[in-house]
Amino acid sequence: IGVVQYGDYAQADMYLNSHTTKEGVLNGIRELRQRGGTQRNLGQALQVLRQDIMTPGRGSRKQEGVPQFAIIVSSGPSTDNINREAISLKQSKVIPFSIGTRNVNPTELKVTSYVPSFAFTVDDLPGLYTVQETLINKVTEMSDDDIARLHKRDVVFLIDGTTATRNEFLSIRDMIVRVVEKLDVGLDRVRVSVVQYSDDAKQEFLLNEYSTKSEVRQAVRRLQSKGGNRLNTGRALEFVSRNIFQRSAGSRVEEGVPQFLILVTGGKSSDDITQQADQLKRNQVAPLAIGSRNADVDELRMISLKPELVYTVDNFRQLSRRVSRHIFNSQINVICVCVAKLIQTVNLNWCLQRVCRVKVESPGRRVTEEVLAEE
């Protein structure tokens, strides 16, 4: 057990290897003194936690496969930005729980916690006892399978392969590689599939076809535009629903593993997408959509799980140059984490908008140089 206090800056009161007995830990806690400060820089504290505290030199046994938990307690909103460091902490295989008083925005608690159900609100700090038993039960009763399930997801890219986007196909391919680089790819972790479509859909590789990140990366780099004049998105959505998000194709939806679809399209569909989009969501698939300037934003909103999960770019070359860095380094990784709980709950209406580093003032906002400049 370790303890870190934060305010203007974060400082460890106790490292994971400071004490070897329960008595030593309890005595260490009794000797804690409040450090004070005028700021509440949680973002900086999360960085310290990841870089300086939960490391082998400070007693972390992550490399031995020991689960890593962080319990974050705050009495008010952070005075610095937490998004990037919250994502990085979760990417480092730490499972955070967050507890905040009613002065803390619930969205901030959800961003900090690994999944929304790991966020708790109390009236004030003396009221921490009200969530004590729930928290203890979650931490102590979480099985290895439960923890492993948090890190598993199935990701399918459905990409525009029409002749009209052939000149930009390399950029689409590069964007997929950039996303894959950020995922923990493996048959028992994150599985990846790619389907290309135009008049019809073409399976490039299944979810269970490759077992390493290197294999997936190489397969993506071998992709060639299939060509075609019509953009039958509805037919393509039906194809992935019937042929890709299935156990025989490597989908683990029956095991409760989150399923989501990343649609990249350069135009309006030539066929109807309504029924197919609805069926995909009923099948517990969480789609997000990225369209170029010729795409129909209303159509993309209908396909995506939430309108906030629609993005438009001027052209797909922008994806490889800039947008993948801004959207995908945060958006995809956050969705990979948050949808893990989202699609397993009855209420699918939890909004991910505020989690993203890209500011979206309205659904389908075009990602331009001005938006990027805001970052």
C-alpha positions in Angstrom: 0.0 0.0 0.0 1.2 3.5 -0.9 -0.2 6.9 -0.1 0.3 10.2 -2.1 -1.0 13.6 -1.1 -1.5 16.2 -3.7 -2.2 19.9 -3.8 0.1 22.4 -5.5 2.2 19.3 -6.2 2.1 15.6 -5.4 4.4 14.0 -2.9 4.5 10.4 -1.6 3.9 9.9 2.1 4.3 6.1 1.7 5.6 4.0 -1.2 4.4 0.6 -2.0 7.5 -0.9 -0.5 7.8 1.4 2.5 6.4 -1.1 4.9 6.3 -4.9 5.0 3.6 -5.5 7.6 0.0 -4.3 8.1 1.0 -2.8 11.5 3.7 -0.8 9.7 1.3 0.5 7.1 -1.3 1.4 9.8 1.3 3.2 11.8 2.5 5.1 8.7 -1.1 6.2 8.0 -1.6 7.4 11.6 1.5 9.5 11.2 0.3 11.3 8.1 0.1 15.1 8.3 -1.8 17.3 5.8 0.6 19.0 3.5 -1.6 22.0 2.6 -1.6 24.0 -0.6 -3.8 26.4 -2.5 -4.2 24.4 -5.8 -5.6 21.0 -6.5 -3.5 19.8 -9.4 -4.9 16.3 -9.9 -3.5 16.0 -13.4 0.1 16.5 -12.2 -0.6 14.0 -9.3 -1.8 11.3 -11.7 1.5 11.8 -13.7 3.5 11.4 -10.5 1.5 8.3 -9.6 2.2 6.7 -13.0 5.9 7.8 -13.4 7.2 7.8 -9.8 5.0 5.7 -7.6 3.6 2.7 -9.4 7.0 1.5 -10.6 9.1 -1.5 -9.7 11.6 0.6 -7.9 8.9 1.9 -5.5 7.4 -1.6 -5.0 5.0 -2.1 -7.8 4.7 -5.8 -8.9 2.9 -5.0 -12.2 5.6 -7.0 -14.1 4.7 -10.0 -11.9 1.1 -9.8 -13.0 -0.1 -8.3 -9.7 -3.3 -6.1 -10.3 -2.6 -2.4 -9.8 -5.3 -0.3 -8.1 -5.4 3.5 -7.4 -8.0 5.0 -5.1 -8.2 8.8 -5.8 -9.9 11.0 -3.2 -10.8 14.6 -3.9 -12.8 17.3 -2.1 -13.0 19.6 -5.1 -12.5 20.0 -8.9 -9.0 19.8 -10.3 -7.2 23.0 -11.0 -5.3 21.5 -13.9 -6.3 19.3 -16.9 -6.7 15.6 -16.0 -7.7 14.1 -19.3 -4.3 13.2 -20.8 -2.9 11.9 -17.5 -6.1 9.9 -16.7 -5.8 8.2 -20.0 -2.1 7.5 -19.6 -2.7 6.0 -16.1 -5.3 3.6 -17.5 -3.1 2.7 -20.4 -0.4 1.7 -18.0 -2.7 -1.0 -16.6 -3.6 0.8 -13.4 -7.3 0.5 -12.5 -8.3 3.7 -10.8 -11.3 4.3 -8.5 -12.4 7.8 -7.8 -14.2 9.3 -4.8 -15.2 12.9 -4.8 -17.4 15.2 -2.7 -20.4 16.9 -4.1 -18.2 19.8 -5.1 -16.5 17.6 -7.8 -18.1 17.4 -11.2 -19.3 13.8 -11.7 -17.9 13.9 -15.2 -14.4 14.5 -13.7 -14.9 11.4 -11.5 -15.8 9.3 -14.5 -12.9 10.5 -16.5 -10.5 9.6 -13.7 -12.0 6.2 -12.9 -11.4 3.2 -15.0 -15.1 2.8 -15.8 -18.1 4.9 -14.7 -19.2 2.4 -12.0 -15.8 2.9 -10.3 -16.7 6.5 -9.5 -18.3 7.4 -6.2 -19.7 10.6 -4.7 -20.0 11.5 -1.0 -21.5 14.5 0.7 -18.1 15.4 2.3 -14.9 13.8 3.3 -16.2 12.7 6.7 -18.8 10.8 4.6 -16.2 8.5 3.0 -17.4 5.7 5.3 -20.6 5.5 3.2 -18.7 4.0 0.2 -16.1 2.1 2.2 -17.7 -1.3 2.1 -18.6 -1.0 -1.6 -15.1 0.0 -2.4 -13.5 -2.8 -0.3 -15.7 -5.4 -2.0 -14.9 -4.2 -5.5 -11.2 -4.2 -4.9 -10.9 -7.5 -3.0 -13.5 -9.5 -4.8 -12.5 -8.6 -8.4 -11.3 -11.9 -9.9 -8.5 -12.2 -12.4 -11.2 -12.8 -15.1 -13.0 -9.6 -14.1 -9.7 -7.7 -14.4 -8.8 -9.3 -17.7 -12.2 -8.5 -19.1 -11.6 -4.8 -18.4 -8.7 -4.9 -20.8 -10.4 -6.9 -23.6 -12.3 -5.4 -26.6 -13.0 -6.3 -30.2 -12.3 -3.4 -32.7 -13.5 -3.5 -36.3 -12.5 -0.9 -38.8 -15.0 -0.5 -41.7 -13.3 1.7 -44.3 -14.3 3.3 -47.5 -12.6 1.6 -50.5 -14.3 3.3 -53.3 -12.4 4.6 -56.3 -13.3 8.2 -55.2 -11.1 7.8 -52.1 -8.3 5.9 -53.7 -5.9 8.8 -53.6 -6.5 9.1 -49.8 -6.5 5.4 -49.1 -2.9 5.5 -47.8 -3.9 8.1 -45.2 -6.8 5.9 -44.0 -4.4 3.0 -43.8 -1.9 5.1 -41.9 -4.6 6.2 -39.4 -5.4 2.6 -38.6 -1.8 1.8 -38.0 -1.6 4.8 -35.6 -4.6 3.6 -33.6 -3.3 0.0 -33.5 0.0 1.3 -32.1 -1.9 2.6 -29.1 -3.9 -0.6 -28.4 -2.8 -3.6 -26.4 -3.2 -6.0 -29.3 -3.4 -9.7 -28.6 -5.9 -12.6 -28.9 -6.5 -12.4 -25.2 -6.6 -8.6 -25.1 -7.6 -6.3 -28.0 -8.5 -8.0 -31.3 -8.6 -6.0 -34.5 -10.4 -6.6 -37.8 -10.6 -4.6 -41.0 -13.4 -4.6 -43.6 -13.3 -2.5 -46.8 -16.4 -1.6 -48.7 -17.8 0.1 -51.7 -20.4 -1.7 -53.9 -20.0 -4.6 -51.6 -18.0 -5.4 -48.5 -14.6 -7.2 -48.5 -13.3 -8.9 -45.4 -9.6 -8.0 -45.1 -8.9 -10.0 -41.9 -10.9 -11.4 -39.0 -10.7 -10.6 -35.3 -9.0 -13.8 -34.6 -6.7 -13.9 -37.6 -3.7 -12.2 -36.1 -2.3 -12.6 -32.5 0.3 -9.8 -32.3 0.4 -6.1 -32.9 3.2 -6.6 -35.4 1.1 -9.0 -37.5 -1.9 -6.6 -37.5 0.3 -3.7 -38.4 1.9 -5.5 -41.3 -1.6 -6.7 -42.5 -2.9 -3.1 -42.5 0.1 -1.9 -44.4 -0.6 -4.5 -47.2 -4.1 -3.2 -47.7 -5.0 -1.9 -51.2 -8.0 0.1 -52.2 -10.6 -2.3 -53.7 -12.3 0.3 -55.9 -15.9 0.6 -56.8 -18.4 3.4 -57.7 -21.2 2.9 -55.1 -20.9 3.4 -51.4 -23.3 0.9 -49.9 -22.8 1.6 -46.2 -26.0 -0.1 -45.2 -25.0 -3.3 -46.9 -21.5 -3.0 -45.3 -23.0 -2.6 -41.8 -25.1 -5.7 -42.4 -22.0 -7.6 -43.5 -20.0 -6.8 -40.4 -23.0 -7.6 -38.2 -23.5 -11.0 -39.8 -19.9 -12.0 -40.6 -17.5 -10.2 -38.3 -19.2 -9.6 -35.0 -19.7 -13.3 -34.6 -18.0 -16.0 -32.5 -16.8 -17.9 -35.6 -15.0 -14.7 -36.7 -13.3 -14.2 -33.4 -15.9 -11.9 -31.7 -16.1 -12.3 -27.9 -19.4 -10.5 -27.5 -20.9 -13.6 -25.8 -18.2 -13.4 -23.2 -19.2 -9.8 -22.5 -16.2 -8.3 -24.3 -16.9 -4.8 -25.6 -17.5 -4.6 -29.3 -17.1 -1.4 -31.3 -16.9 -0.3 -34.9 -14.9 2.5 -36.4 -16.5 3.6 -39.6 -14.4 5.8 -42.0 -16.3 7.0 -45.0 -15.9 9.6 -47.7 -19.5 10.1 -48.8 -23.2 9.6 -48.4 -24.4 6.0 -48.5 -26.0 4.8 -51.8 -28.4 2.6 -49.8 -30.4 2.9 -46.6 -28.5 2.5 -43.3 -31.3 2.9 -40.8 -32.3 -0.7 -40.1 -28.7 -1.9 -40.2 -27.4 0.8 -37.9 -30.1 0.0 -35.3 -29.5 -3.7 -35.5 -25.8 -3.2 -34.9 -26.4 -1.3 -31.7 -29.0 -3.9 -30.6 -26.2 -6.5 -31.0 -24.2 -4.5 -28.4 -21.8 -2.9 -30.9 -20.8 0.6 -30.2 -20.0 2.5 -33.4 -18.3 5.8 -34.0 -18.1 7.5 -37.4 -15.5 9.6 -39.2 -16.4 11.2 -42.4 -14.7 13.5 -44.9 -16.4 16.7 -46.2 -18.6 14.8 -48.7 -20.1 12.6 -46.0 -23.6 13.1 -44.7 -23.3 14.2 -41.0 -26.9 13.3 -40.2 -26.3 9.8 -41.6 -23.1 9.5 -39.5 -25.0 10.5 -36.4 -27.6 7.8 -37.1 -24.9 5.2 -37.4 -22.8 6.2 -34.3 -23.7 5.3 -30.8 -24.0 8.9 -29.8 -24.0 12.1 -31.9 -20.9 13.2 -30.0 -19.0 10.3 -31.6 -19.2 11.7 -35.1 -16.2 13.6 -36.5 -15.7 15.1 -39.9 -12.4 16.1 -41.6 -11.8 18.1 -44.7 -10.0 15.1 -46.2 -8.5 11.8 -45.1 -5.0 13.1 -45.5 -5.8 15.2 -42.4 -6.3 12.0 -40.4 -2.7 10.8 -40.8 -1.1 14.2 -40.4 -2.9 15.7 -37.4 -6.3 14.3 -36.4 -5.1 10.9 -35.4 -2.8 12.5 -32.9 -5.5 14.7 -31.5 -8.6 12.5 -31.7 -7.3 9.0 -31.5 -4.6 9.3 -28.9 -7.4 10.3 -26.6 -10.7 9.5 -28.2 -10.1 5.9 -29.3 -8.2 4.9 -26.2 -10.8 6.5 -23.9 -13.6 4.8 -25.8 -11.8 1.5 -25.7 -11.7 1.9 -21.9 -15.1 3.5 -21.3 -17.2 1.6 -23.8 -16.0 -1.5 -21.9 -18.5 -0.6 -19.2 -20.9 1.4 -21.4 -22.0 -1.4 -23.7 -22.4 -3.9 -20.8 -24.9 -1.7 -19.0 -28.6 -1.3 -19.6 -28.3 2.5 -20.0 -26.2 3.3 -23.0 -26.8 7.0 -22.7 -23.7 7.9 -20.7 -22.1 10.7 -22.7 -18.4 10.4 -23.6 -18.2 13.9 -25.1 -16.5 15.6 -22.2 -13.9 12.8 -22.0 -12.4 13.7 -25.3 -9.6 16.2 -25.6 -11.1 17.6 -28.8 -13.8 20.1 -27.9 -17.1 19.4 -29.6 -19.5 22.3 -29.5 -22.1 20.4 -31.6 -22.4 16.9 -33.0 -20.4 16.3 -36.1 -18.3 19.4 -35.7 -15.7 19.6 -38.4 -12.2 19.1 -37.1 -10.2 21.9 -38.6 -7.0 23.8 -38.1 -8.9 26.1 -35.8 -10.0 23.3 -33.6 -6.5 21.8 -33.5 -5.2 25.2 -32.6 -7.4 25.2 -29.5 -5.4 22.3 -28.2 
